[in-house]
């Protein structure tokens, strides 16, 4: 059963386009990371959510410890207007 990861990020208005550029530049590499089967970006004004599906907790943790995640997160987090929130959940069948 896959693991769904939802991350809520609120950006400063002036940094929304910068974030969109970072995401656009990296989304294919994230989506093709071993263990990732889905990646979507959702938004409402300056609030964005990433919705990703992972094979399991181990796959997500490998991604989170990767250079790809570390570099993406370091570029992204300095654009936040509020602390990011994240949930790892499973689909209820």
C-alpha positions as CSV (number, residue, x, y, z in Angstrom):
1,X,0.0,0.0,0.0
2,X,1.4,3.3,-1.0
3,X,2.1,6.3,1.3
4,X,0.6,9.7,0.4
5,X,2.7,12.8,1.4
6,X,0.9,16.1,1.5
7,X,3.0,19.2,2.2
8,X,1.4,22.7,2.7
9,X,3.6,25.7,1.9
10,X,2.6,29.3,2.2
11,X,4.8,31.7,0.2
12,X,5.4,35.4,0.4
13,X,3.4,36.9,-2.5
14,X,6.5,38.2,-4.2
15,X,8.1,34.8,-4.1
16,X,5.3,32.7,-5.7
17,X,6.8,32.9,-9.2
18,X,10.2,31.9,-7.9
19,X,8.8,28.9,-6.2
20,X,6.8,27.9,-9.4
21,X,10.1,28.1,-11.3
22,X,11.9,25.9,-8.8
23,X,9.1,23.3,-8.9
24,X,8.8,23.4,-12.7
25,X,12.6,22.9,-13.0
26,X,12.7,19.9,-10.6
27,X,9.3,18.2,-10.9
28,X,10.4,15.5,-13.4
29,X,13.3,14.5,-11.3
30,X,11.2,14.3,-8.2
31,X,8.4,12.4,-9.9
32,X,10.9,9.9,-11.4
33,X,12.7,9.3,-8.0
34,X,12.7,5.6,-7.1
35,X,9.6,4.8,-5.2
36,X,7.6,7.9,-6.3
37,X,4.5,7.1,-8.4
38,X,2.8,10.4,-8.4
39,X,3.5,14.1,-7.9
40,X,1.0,16.9,-8.2
41,X,1.1,20.6,-7.3
42,X,-2.1,22.3,-6.1
43,X,-2.6,25.9,-5.1
44,X,-4.9,28.7,-3.9
45,X,-3.3,32.1,-4.3
46,X,0.0,31.9,-2.4
47,X,-0.7,28.6,-0.6
48,X,0.6,25.5,-2.4
49,X,0.3,21.8,-1.7
50,X,2.4,19.0,-3.0
51,X,0.6,15.7,-3.2
52,X,2.9,12.7,-3.8
53,X,2.5,9.0,-3.7
54,X,5.4,6.8,-2.5
55,X,5.8,3.0,-2.5
56,X,6.4,3.0,1.3
57,X,7.9,5.0,4.1
58,X,11.4,3.8,3.2
59,X,11.1,5.2,-0.3
60,X,10.0,8.6,1.0
61,X,12.8,8.7,3.5
62,X,15.4,7.9,0.8
63,X,14.1,10.8,-1.2
64,X,14.1,13.1,1.9
65,X,17.8,12.3,2.6
66,X,18.7,12.7,-1.1
67,X,20.7,15.7,-2.5
68,X,17.7,16.4,-4.8
69,X,15.4,17.0,-1.8
70,X,18.0,18.8,0.3
71,X,18.9,21.3,-2.4
72,X,15.2,21.8,-3.4
73,X,14.1,22.3,0.2
74,X,16.9,24.8,0.9
75,X,15.9,26.9,-2.1
76,X,12.2,26.7,-1.2
77,X,12.1,27.2,2.5
78,X,13.6,30.6,2.4
79,X,10.6,31.7,0.4
80,X,8.0,30.7,3.0
81,X,5.7,33.2,4.7
82,X,4.7,30.6,7.3
83,X,6.1,27.3,8.5
84,X,5.4,24.4,6.2
85,X,3.1,21.6,7.3
86,X,3.3,18.0,6.2
87,X,1.3,14.8,6.5
88,X,2.1,11.2,5.6
89,X,-1.2,9.4,5.2
90,X,-2.6,6.2,3.7
91,X,-5.7,5.8,1.6
92,X,-8.7,4.3,3.4
93,X,-10.0,1.5,1.3
